[in-house]
Amino acid sequence: MHVAMIGTGYVGLVSGACFADFGHTVTCIDKDAGKIASLNSGGIPIYEPGLDLLVAQNVKAGRLFFSTDATEAVRKADAVFIGVGTPSRRGDGYADLSYVYAAAEEIAGLVDGFTVVVTKSTVPVGTGDEIEAIFKRVRPDADVAVVSNPEFLREGAAIEDFKRPDRVVVGTEEPRAQAVMRELYRPLYLNETPILFTSRRTSELIKYAANAFLALKITYINEMADLCEAVGADVQQVARGIGLDGRIGGKFLNAGPGYGGSCFPKDTIALVRTARDAGTPVELVETTVKVNDERKRAMARKVIKALGGELKGKTVGILGLTFKPNTDDMRDAPSLAIIPALQDKGAKVQAFDPEGHEAREMLRGVDFKDDPYGVAEGADVLVIITEWDQFRALDLDRIKLLMNAPVLVDLRNIYKPDDMRARGFAYTSVGRAAV
């Protein structure tokens, strides 16, 4: 099949490359000429494990193309996907749909013959209706079906998630559109992937409901971690004990500094706004947003406490800046709240992240180092914010020698308290007793 993918950001590029790998002919389109030029010369604008190889293979095979001009690709397309950004709007938290609507207007002027227009971007309930109205206004003669097909990609594991998903959700009740979507995802039949066809509005809500539930689960175990510290319990054992219950499951029960990234923060807020507008507030989700925001500031207080309450003149070493490992995404990363809070208390901060290059533009007054040992050198405390694999097997004896004092605050519970005690560290983690 022929696919046009509008947008070459995270969702558009991963989806486009994976569809091409399924055997379809895909053209990814973006207004950013520099980005398209880079992609055509082999550059990849985001860090996602395996994506560079996947793109290169499918470009070489003649199935994947990049262009700033949508004309030919849209006219040939069986399906046109809208995969542009929907960031939170400044001031009110609503999803900014201007890029989605602009894409729809452009597509409307180009479609030729029956075309399925698919919203891959995360959009509030009712957005598909608005896109349909744009087509009726701009091209009343166009033969199109507007479909919702939300993505459920985890950054750092996006290719695996696309090719071996738990489910594919498709919002359309139009038989011709269903047939096109079945053909697009036909390679997944080999894995017996469930394809759930729903109404368009139901599909749009499924995405928000799923992300809000996962955000709530993360926030719940973080609150349990605070309770564990207060009563002398171990949050990791609590998480395992409840996660073995099949009704709960063990995923997203890792206590830490709070969620961040491109999805959970904006999607929970957008759902809150949608629900309030509908007159049915989602108070559990509202509380989740509030608790998660406070969580990041609480982690800064944990670091201050580990240094006896005084940071003035002290050097804090930070390991990990991105919101999670295996991504370069800095959006709403806990580090963006924790580091300024430490600096406000007079701390000097030095930091390292394998892929968090954007942090250099987002964090002021930070001394960026080339590796974890450069961060440890001269530090009064070492703080692990992101659990990159290379931080899981540090040479702790070397770290101890480099630091001014062997104080480690592990916000991801990578290490074992007893082992850290035996090595002579003052060790603080999350939801476990300090040693």
MIMARVO-510704 format. One record per residue (C-alpha): x, y, z; residue in three letters. Coordinates in steps of 0.05 Angstrom, whole numbers. Example, Ala and Ser with C-alpha at 12.3 -4.5 7.8 and 13.67 -1.06 7.14 Angstrom:
! MIMARVO-510704
{x = 246; y = -90; z = 156; residu = ala}
{x = 273; y = -21; z = 143; residu = ser}
//
This chain:
! MIMARVO-510704
{x = 0; y = 0; z = 0; residu = met}
{x = 20; y = 73; z = -7; residu = his}
{x = 25; y = 113; z = 57; residu = val}
{x = 37; y = 187; z = 69; residu = ala}
{x = 61; y = 205; z = 139; residu = met}
{x = 53; y = 279; z = 156; residu = ile}
{x = 105; y = 296; z = 209; residu = gly}
{x = 174; y = 266; z = 221; residu = thr}
{x = 176; y = 273; z = 296; residu = gly}
{x = 178; y = 215; z = 343; residu = tyr}
{x = 111; y = 184; z = 325; residu = val}
{x = 114; y = 199; z = 250; residu = gly}
{x = 185; y = 175; z = 239; residu = leu}
{x = 179; y = 111; z = 279; residu = val}
{x = 111; y = 94; z = 249; residu = ser}
{x = 133; y = 110; z = 179; residu = gly}
{x = 196; y = 68; z = 184; residu = ala}
{x = 158; y = 9; z = 213; residu = cys}
{x = 103; y = 12; z = 160; residu = phe}
{x = 158; y = 12; z = 107; residu = ala}
{x = 189; y = -48; z = 141; residu = asp}
{x = 121; y = -83; z = 135; residu = phe}
{x = 129; y = -75; z = 60; residu = gly}
{x = 88; y = -13; z = 46; residu = his}
{x = 114; y = 47; z = 6; residu = thr}
{x = 118; y = 105; z = 55; residu = val}
{x = 134; y = 178; z = 45; residu = thr}
{x = 147; y = 219; z = 109; residu = cys}
{x = 133; y = 292; z = 99; residu = ile}
{x = 155; y = 352; z = 141; residu = asp}
{x = 157; y = 427; z = 131; residu = lys}
{x = 226; y = 430; z = 163; residu = asp}
{x = 272; y = 429; z = 102; residu = ala}
{x = 333; y = 420; z = 145; residu = gly}
{x = 304; y = 358; z = 179; residu = lys}
{x = 285; y = 327; z = 112; residu = ile}
{x = 354; y = 342; z = 83; residu = ala}
{x = 385; y = 308; z = 143; residu = ser}
{x = 340; y = 247; z = 137; residu = leu}
{x = 356; y = 241; z = 63; residu = asn}
{x = 430; y = 241; z = 79; residu = ser}
{x = 423; y = 188; z = 133; residu = gly}
{x = 414; y = 232; z = 195; residu = gly}
{x = 364; y = 214; z = 249; residu = ile}
{x = 335; y = 273; z = 289; residu = pro}
{x = 317; y = 233; z = 351; residu = ile}
{x = 352; y = 179; z = 392; residu = tyr}
{x = 314; y = 114; z = 390; residu = glu}
{x = 351; y = 47; z = 393; residu = pro}
{x = 351; y = 13; z = 325; residu = gly}
{x = 316; y = 68; z = 287; residu = leu}
{x = 377; y = 90; z = 247; residu = asp}
{x = 386; y = 19; z = 220; residu = leu}
{x = 312; y = 10; z = 206; residu = leu}
{x = 309; y = 75; z = 167; residu = val}
{x = 372; y = 60; z = 128; residu = ala}
{x = 348; y = -10; z = 108; residu = gln}
{x = 281; y = 14; z = 82; residu = asn}
{x = 309; y = 74; z = 45; residu = val}
{x = 358; y = 27; z = 11; residu = lys}
{x = 301; y = -21; z = -6; residu = ala}
{x = 263; y = 36; z = -40; residu = gly}
{x = 204; y = 34; z = 8; residu = arg}
{x = 217; y = 96; z = 51; residu = leu}
{x = 223; y = 167; z = 26; residu = phe}
{x = 227; y = 237; z = 56; residu = phe}
{x = 201; y = 301; z = 26; residu = ser}
{x = 178; y = 372; z = 42; residu = thr}
{x = 125; y = 368; z = -13; residu = asp}
{x = 63; y = 327; z = 4; residu = ala}
{x = 31; y = 333; z = -65; residu = thr}
{x = 51; y = 268; z = -99; residu = glu}
{x = 52; y = 225; z = -37; residu = ala}
{x = -18; y = 246; z = -15; residu = val}
{x = -48; y = 237; z = -84; residu = arg}
{x = -20; y = 166; z = -89; residu = lys}
{x = -36; y = 147; z = -17; residu = ala}
{x = -85; y = 95; z = 6; residu = asp}
{x = -77; y = 124; z = 76; residu = ala}
{x = -51; y = 191; z = 100; residu = val}
{x = -29; y = 193; z = 172; residu = phe}
{x = -26; y = 256; z = 213; residu = ile}
{x = 32; y = 248; z = 262; residu = gly}
{x = 47; y = 320; z = 282; residu = val}
{x = 57; y = 346; z = 352; residu = gly}
{x = 0; y = 363; z = 400; residu = thr}
{x = 36; y = 399; z = 457; residu = pro}
{x = 1; y = 429; z = 517; residu = ser}
{x = -23; y = 499; z = 501; residu = arg}
{x = 10; y = 553; z = 541; residu = arg}
{x = -33; y = 579; z = 598; residu = gly}
{x = -91; y = 530; z = 598; residu = asp}
{x = -63; y = 460; z = 587; residu = gly}
{x = -109; y = 443; z = 529; residu = tyr}
{x = -77; y = 403; z = 472; residu = ala}
{x = -53; y = 451; z = 417; residu = asp}
{x = -86; y = 423; z = 354; residu = leu}
{x = -63; y = 477; z = 306; residu = ser}
{x = -12; y = 431; z = 273; residu = tyr}
{x = -65; y = 376; z = 265; residu = val}
{x = -116; y = 423; z = 233; residu = tyr}
{x = -63; y = 454; z = 187; residu = ala}
{x = -44; y = 384; z = 164; residu = ala}
{x = -117; y = 367; z = 151; residu = ala}
{x = -127; y = 429; z = 109; residu = glu}
{x = -65; y = 413; z = 67; residu = glu}
{x = -87; y = 341; z = 58; residu = ile}
{x = -157; y = 363; z = 38; residu = ala}
{x = -129; y = 402; z = -20; residu = gly}
{x = -88; y = 343; z = -47; residu = leu}
{x = -128; y = 278; z = -39; residu = val}
{x = -147; y = 241; z = -102; residu = asp}
{x = -197; y = 183; z = -99; residu = gly}
{x = -218; y = 147; z = -36; residu = phe}
{x = -168; y = 161; z = 19; residu = thr}
{x = -165; y = 142; z = 92; residu = val}
{x = -141; y = 200; z = 134; residu = val}
{x = -114; y = 173; z = 199; residu = val}
{x = -100; y = 212; z = 262; residu = thr}
{x = -39; y = 182; z = 295; residu = lys}
{x = -25; y = 242; z = 338; residu = ser}
{x = -54; y = 241; z = 408; residu = thr}
{x = -116; y = 285; z = 405; residu = val}
{x = -176; y = 300; z = 450; residu = pro}
{x = -244; y = 268; z = 439; residu = val}
{x = -280; y = 300; z = 381; residu = gly}
{x = -218; y = 320; z = 341; residu = thr}
{x = -236; y = 271; z = 286; residu = gly}
{x = -303; y = 307; z = 279; residu = asp}
{x = -267; y = 373; z = 270; residu = glu}
{x = -221; y = 343; z = 218; residu = ile}
{x = -281; y = 316; z = 181; residu = glu}
{x = -312; y = 386; z = 182; residu = ala}
{x = -248; y = 415; z = 152; residu = ile}
{x = -254; y = 366; z = 93; residu = phe}
{x = -327; y = 384; z = 82; residu = lys}
{x = -309; y = 458; z = 82; residu = arg}
{x = -245; y = 455; z = 40; residu = val}
{x = -262; y = 396; z = -7; residu = arg}
{x = -336; y = 377; z = -2; residu = pro}
{x = -325; y = 331; z = -61; residu = asp}
{x = -268; y = 292; z = -29; residu = ala}
{x = -280; y = 218; z = -17; residu = asp}
{x = -246; y = 208; z = 51; residu = val}
{x = -256; y = 170; z = 115; residu = ala}
{x = -227; y = 202; z = 178; residu = val}
{x = -200; y = 149; z = 225; residu = val}
{x = -169; y = 149; z = 295; residu = ser}
{x = -109; y = 103; z = 305; residu = asn}
{x = -73; y = 123; z = 369; residu = pro}
{x = -1; y = 103; z = 381; residu = glu}
{x = 22; y = 66; z = 443; residu = phe}
{x = 97; y = 71; z = 435; residu = leu}
{x = 145; y = 72; z = 493; residu = arg}
{x = 206; y = 114; z = 481; residu = glu}
{x = 267; y = 69; z = 481; residu = gly}
{x = 225; y = 9; z = 458; residu = ala}
{x = 184; y = 40; z = 403; residu = ala}
{x = 202; y = -6; z = 346; residu = ile}
{x = 186; y = -68; z = 386; residu = glu}
{x = 121; y = -36; z = 409; residu = asp}
{x = 100; y = -21; z = 338; residu = phe}
{x = 117; y = -89; z = 310; residu = lys}
{x = 93; y = -130; z = 369; residu = arg}
{x = 39; y = -89; z = 403; residu = pro}
{x = -9; y = -111; z = 456; residu = asp}
{x = -65; y = -86; z = 411; residu = arg}
{x = -81; y = -39; z = 353; residu = val}
{x = -139; y = 8; z = 364; residu = val}
{x = -175; y = 35; z = 303; residu = val}
{x = -232; y = 84; z = 309; residu = gly}
{x = -278; y = 78; z = 248; residu = thr}
{x = -344; y = 46; z = 231; residu = glu}
{x = -335; y = 57; z = 156; residu = glu}
{x = -326; y = -12; z = 121; residu = pro}
{x = -279; y = 14; z = 67; residu = arg}
{x = -234; y = 47; z = 119; residu = ala}
{x = -234; y = -16; z = 161; residu = gln}
{x = -210; y = -56; z = 101; residu = ala}
{x = -153; y = -8; z = 88; residu = val}
{x = -131; y = -9; z = 161; residu = met}
{x = -134; y = -85; z = 163; residu = arg}
{x = -89; y = -88; z = 102; residu = glu}
{x = -39; y = -37; z = 132; residu = leu}
{x = -32; y = -79; z = 195; residu = tyr}
{x = -37; y = -147; z = 161; residu = arg}
{x = 35; y = -166; z = 180; residu = pro}
{x = 13; y = -165; z = 253; residu = leu}
{x = -36; y = -221; z = 241; residu = tyr}
{x = 24; y = -268; z = 244; residu = leu}
{x = 32; y = -249; z = 317; residu = asn}
{x = -44; y = -254; z = 328; residu = glu}
{x = -45; y = -182; z = 350; residu = thr}
{x = -116; y = -160; z = 371; residu = pro}
{x = -143; y = -105; z = 326; residu = ile}
{x = -198; y = -69; z = 363; residu = leu}
{x = -247; y = -31; z = 319; residu = phe}
{x = -287; y = 22; z = 356; residu = thr}
{x = -323; y = 87; z = 342; residu = ser}
{x = -276; y = 145; z = 328; residu = arg}
{x = -291; y = 181; z = 394; residu = arg}
{x = -281; y = 118; z = 434; residu = thr}
{x = -213; y = 107; z = 401; residu = ser}
{x = -191; y = 178; z = 417; residu = glu}
{x = -210; y = 169; z = 490; residu = leu}
{x = -175; y = 101; z = 497; residu = ile}
{x = -108; y = 134; z = 486; residu = lys}
{x = -118; y = 186; z = 541; residu = tyr}
{x = -150; y = 136; z = 588; residu = ala}
{x = -91; y = 88; z = 580; residu = ala}
{x = -38; y = 141; z = 593; residu = asn}
{x = -75; y = 170; z = 652; residu = ala}
{x = -82; y = 101; z = 684; residu = phe}
{x = -7; y = 87; z = 677; residu = leu}
{x = 9; y = 156; z = 705; residu = ala}
{x = -37; y = 142; z = 763; residu = leu}
{x = -2; y = 75; z = 775; residu = lys}
{x = 66; y = 108; z = 777; residu = ile}
{x = 41; y = 161; z = 825; residu = thr}
{x = 8; y = 109; z = 870; residu = tyr}
{x = 72; y = 69; z = 880; residu = ile}
{x = 110; y = 134; z = 893; residu = asn}
{x = 62; y = 151; z = 949; residu = glu}
{x = 69; y = 81; z = 976; residu = met}
{x = 145; y = 92; z = 975; residu = ala}
{x = 136; y = 152; z = 1021; residu = asp}
{x = 94; y = 110; z = 1068; residu = leu}
{x = 146; y = 55; z = 1067; residu = cys}
{x = 200; y = 103; z = 1088; residu = glu}
{x = 156; y = 128; z = 1145; residu = ala}
{x = 138; y = 59; z = 1173; residu = val}
{x = 202; y = 20; z = 1157; residu = gly}
{x = 177; y = -22; z = 1099; residu = ala}
{x = 210; y = -36; z = 1031; residu = asp}
{x = 173; y = -8; z = 971; residu = val}
{x = 205; y = -57; z = 922; residu = gln}
{x = 178; y = -116; z = 961; residu = gln}
{x = 111; y = -82; z = 967; residu = val}
{x = 110; y = -71; z = 892; residu = ala}
{x = 128; y = -144; z = 880; residu = arg}
{x = 76; y = -168; z = 930; residu = gly}
{x = 19; y = -129; z = 897; residu = ile}
{x = 45; y = -137; z = 826; residu = gly}
{x = 41; y = -213; z = 829; residu = leu}
{x = -34; y = -203; z = 834; residu = asp}
{x = -58; y = -213; z = 762; residu = gly}
{x = -110; y = -159; z = 771; residu = arg}
{x = -55; y = -108; z = 784; residu = ile}
{x = 7; y = -131; z = 747; residu = gly}
{x = 79; y = -111; z = 761; residu = gly}
{x = 91; y = -60; z = 706; residu = lys}
{x = 96; y = 14; z = 724; residu = phe}
{x = 106; y = -2; z = 797; residu = leu}
{x = 178; y = 24; z = 802; residu = asn}
{x = 183; y = 80; z = 853; residu = ala}
{x = 223; y = 140; z = 832; residu = gly}
{x = 224; y = 215; z = 822; residu = pro}
{x = 159; y = 220; z = 783; residu = gly}
{x = 138; y = 213; z = 711; residu = tyr}
{x = 159; y = 258; z = 654; residu = gly}
{x = 167; y = 254; z = 579; residu = gly}
{x = 126; y = 273; z = 518; residu = ser}
{x = 61; y = 236; z = 536; residu = cys}
{x = 41; y = 229; z = 608; residu = phe}
{x = 47; y = 302; z = 631; residu = pro}
{x = 10; y = 333; z = 572; residu = lys}
{x = -41; y = 276; z = 563; residu = asp}
{x = -63; y = 276; z = 636; residu = thr}
{x = -72; y = 351; z = 635; residu = ile}
{x = -110; y = 348; z = 569; residu = ala}
{x = -156; y = 294; z = 596; residu = leu}
{x = -169; y = 336; z = 658; residu = val}
{x = -189; y = 395; z = 614; residu = arg}
{x = -233; y = 351; z = 569; residu = thr}
{x = -269; y = 320; z = 628; residu = ala}
{x = -282; y = 387; z = 661; residu = arg}
{x = -310; y = 415; z = 596; residu = asp}
{x = -356; y = 354; z = 592; residu = ala}
{x = -380; y = 366; z = 664; residu = gly}
{x = -350; y = 301; z = 690; residu = thr}
{x = -285; y = 318; z = 725; residu = pro}
{x = -234; y = 262; z = 733; residu = val}
{x = -211; y = 278; z = 803; residu = glu}
{x = -164; y = 218; z = 809; residu = leu}
{x = -126; y = 243; z = 748; residu = val}
{x = -126; y = 315; z = 774; residu = glu}
{x = -95; y = 291; z = 839; residu = thr}
{x = -44; y = 249; z = 800; residu = thr}
{x = -21; y = 312; z = 763; residu = val}
{x = -15; y = 351; z = 828; residu = lys}
{x = 22; y = 296; z = 866; residu = val}
{x = 71; y = 284; z = 809; residu = asn}
{x = 89; y = 357; z = 804; residu = asp}
{x = 103; y = 359; z = 879; residu = glu}
{x = 142; y = 293; z = 874; residu = arg}
{x = 199; y = 324; z = 835; residu = lys}
{x = 208; y = 380; z = 886; residu = arg}
{x = 207; y = 328; z = 942; residu = ala}
{x = 266; y = 292; z = 909; residu = met}
{x = 307; y = 356; z = 915; residu = ala}
{x = 290; y = 357; z = 989; residu = arg}
{x = 314; y = 285; z = 995; residu = lys}
{x = 382; y = 306; z = 968; residu = val}
{x = 385; y = 365; z = 1016; residu = ile}
{x = 370; y = 320; z = 1074; residu = lys}
{x = 425; y = 271; z = 1053; residu = ala}
{x = 474; y = 329; z = 1061; residu = leu}
{x = 450; y = 348; z = 1129; residu = gly}
{x = 405; y = 404; z = 1106; residu = gly}
{x = 459; y = 450; z = 1078; residu = glu}
{x = 477; y = 456; z = 1004; residu = leu}
{x = 512; y = 523; z = 1003; residu = lys}
{x = 581; y = 513; z = 974; residu = gly}
{x = 570; y = 439; z = 963; residu = lys}
{x = 579; y = 403; z = 896; residu = thr}
{x = 523; y = 357; z = 873; residu = val}
{x = 538; y = 306; z = 819; residu = gly}
{x = 478; y = 286; z = 776; residu = ile}
{x = 476; y = 221; z = 736; residu = leu}
{x = 420; y = 221; z = 684; residu = gly}
{x = 381; y = 280; z = 656; residu = leu}
{x = 330; y = 251; z = 606; residu = thr}
{x = 262; y = 230; z = 633; residu = phe}
{x = 279; y = 156; z = 623; residu = lys}
{x = 337; y = 115; z = 594; residu = pro}
{x = 345; y = 99; z = 520; residu = asn}
{x = 318; y = 165; z = 497; residu = thr}
{x = 343; y = 236; z = 487; residu = asp}
{x = 276; y = 265; z = 508; residu = asp}
{x = 281; y = 320; z = 561; residu = met}
{x = 208; y = 340; z = 561; residu = arg}
{x = 183; y = 346; z = 633; residu = asp}
{x = 243; y = 306; z = 658; residu = ala}
{x = 249; y = 305; z = 734; residu = pro}
{x = 319; y = 333; z = 727; residu = ser}
{x = 290; y = 399; z = 701; residu = leu}
{x = 256; y = 410; z = 769; residu = ala}
{x = 307; y = 377; z = 815; residu = ile}
{x = 370; y = 413; z = 790; residu = ile}
{x = 344; y = 485; z = 794; residu = pro}
{x = 317; y = 470; z = 864; residu = ala}
{x = 386; y = 448; z = 886; residu = leu}
{x = 419; y = 508; z = 853; residu = gln}
{x = 370; y = 554; z = 890; residu = asp}
{x = 398; y = 526; z = 955; residu = lys}
{x = 468; y = 545; z = 935; residu = gly}
{x = 493; y = 480; z = 905; residu = ala}
{x = 542; y = 474; z = 848; residu = lys}
{x = 517; y = 421; z = 799; residu = val}
{x = 557; y = 378; z = 752; residu = gln}
{x = 522; y = 327; z = 709; residu = ala}
{x = 526; y = 273; z = 655; residu = phe}
{x = 475; y = 239; z = 610; residu = asp}
{x = 492; y = 194; z = 551; residu = pro}
{x = 440; y = 225; z = 505; residu = glu}
{x = 411; y = 286; z = 541; residu = gly}
{x = 445; y = 337; z = 496; residu = his}
{x = 386; y = 385; z = 498; residu = glu}
{x = 398; y = 394; z = 572; residu = ala}
{x = 455; y = 441; z = 555; residu = arg}
{x = 404; y = 491; z = 529; residu = glu}
{x = 352; y = 477; z = 583; residu = met}
{x = 394; y = 478; z = 647; residu = leu}
{x = 436; y = 539; z = 665; residu = arg}
{x = 497; y = 540; z = 708; residu = gly}
{x = 510; y = 465; z = 703; residu = val}
{x = 580; y = 437; z = 691; residu = asp}
{x = 569; y = 381; z = 640; residu = phe}
{x = 619; y = 324; z = 644; residu = lys}
{x = 638; y = 269; z = 595; residu = asp}
{x = 626; y = 208; z = 638; residu = asp}
{x = 601; y = 187; z = 707; residu = pro}
{x = 670; y = 191; z = 738; residu = tyr}
{x = 679; y = 263; z = 717; residu = gly}
{x = 613; y = 277; z = 754; residu = val}
{x = 637; y = 241; z = 817; residu = ala}
{x = 702; y = 278; z = 821; residu = glu}
{x = 699; y = 330; z = 876; residu = gly}
{x = 625; y = 317; z = 890; residu = ala}
{x = 596; y = 320; z = 960; residu = asp}
{x = 537; y = 277; z = 938; residu = val}
{x = 522; y = 236; z = 877; residu = leu}
{x = 449; y = 233; z = 853; residu = val}
{x = 422; y = 181; z = 804; residu = ile}
{x = 361; y = 210; z = 769; residu = ile}
{x = 357; y = 167; z = 706; residu = thr}
{x = 372; y = 92; z = 707; residu = glu}
{x = 416; y = 85; z = 645; residu = trp}
{x = 448; y = 16; z = 641; residu = asp}
{x = 518; y = 45; z = 648; residu = gln}
{x = 499; y = 72; z = 717; residu = phe}
{x = 479; y = 3; z = 741; residu = arg}
{x = 551; y = -23; z = 742; residu = ala}
{x = 593; y = 35; z = 765; residu = leu}
{x = 662; y = 22; z = 795; residu = asp}
{x = 639; y = 43; z = 864; residu = leu}
{x = 708; y = 39; z = 895; residu = asp}
{x = 733; y = 88; z = 843; residu = arg}
{x = 671; y = 132; z = 854; residu = ile}
{x = 685; y = 133; z = 929; residu = lys}
{x = 757; y = 155; z = 919; residu = leu}
{x = 737; y = 211; z = 871; residu = leu}
{x = 683; y = 241; z = 915; residu = met}
{x = 693; y = 290; z = 972; residu = asn}
{x = 647; y = 247; z = 1014; residu = ala}
{x = 615; y = 179; z = 998; residu = pro}
{x = 543; y = 202; z = 996; residu = val}
{x = 497; y = 172; z = 943; residu = leu}
{x = 423; y = 188; z = 932; residu = val}
{x = 394; y = 135; z = 886; residu = asp}
{x = 326; y = 159; z = 860; residu = leu}
{x = 317; y = 96; z = 818; residu = arg}
{x = 335; y = 43; z = 870; residu = asn}
{x = 390; y = 13; z = 826; residu = ile}
{x = 434; y = -9; z = 884; residu = tyr}
{x = 423; y = -51; z = 946; residu = lys}
{x = 425; y = -15; z = 1013; residu = pro}
{x = 465; y = -70; z = 1048; residu = asp}
{x = 517; y = -71; z = 994; residu = asp}
{x = 525; y = 4; z = 995; residu = met}
{x = 532; y = 3; z = 1071; residu = arg}
{x = 586; y = -50; z = 1065; residu = ala}
{x = 623; y = -6; z = 1015; residu = arg}
{x = 622; y = 53; z = 1063; residu = gly}
{x = 571; y = 97; z = 1029; residu = phe}
{x = 518; y = 139; z = 1063; residu = ala}
{x = 462; y = 114; z = 1017; residu = tyr}
{x = 392; y = 141; z = 1007; residu = thr}
{x = 341; y = 110; z = 960; residu = ser}
{x = 266; y = 114; z = 949; residu = val}
{x = 218; y = 77; z = 993; residu = gly}
{x = 273; y = 40; z = 1031; residu = arg}
{x = 310; y = 56; z = 1095; residu = ala}
{x = 371; y = 101; z = 1088; residu = ala}
{x = 438; y = 72; z = 1109; residu = val}
//
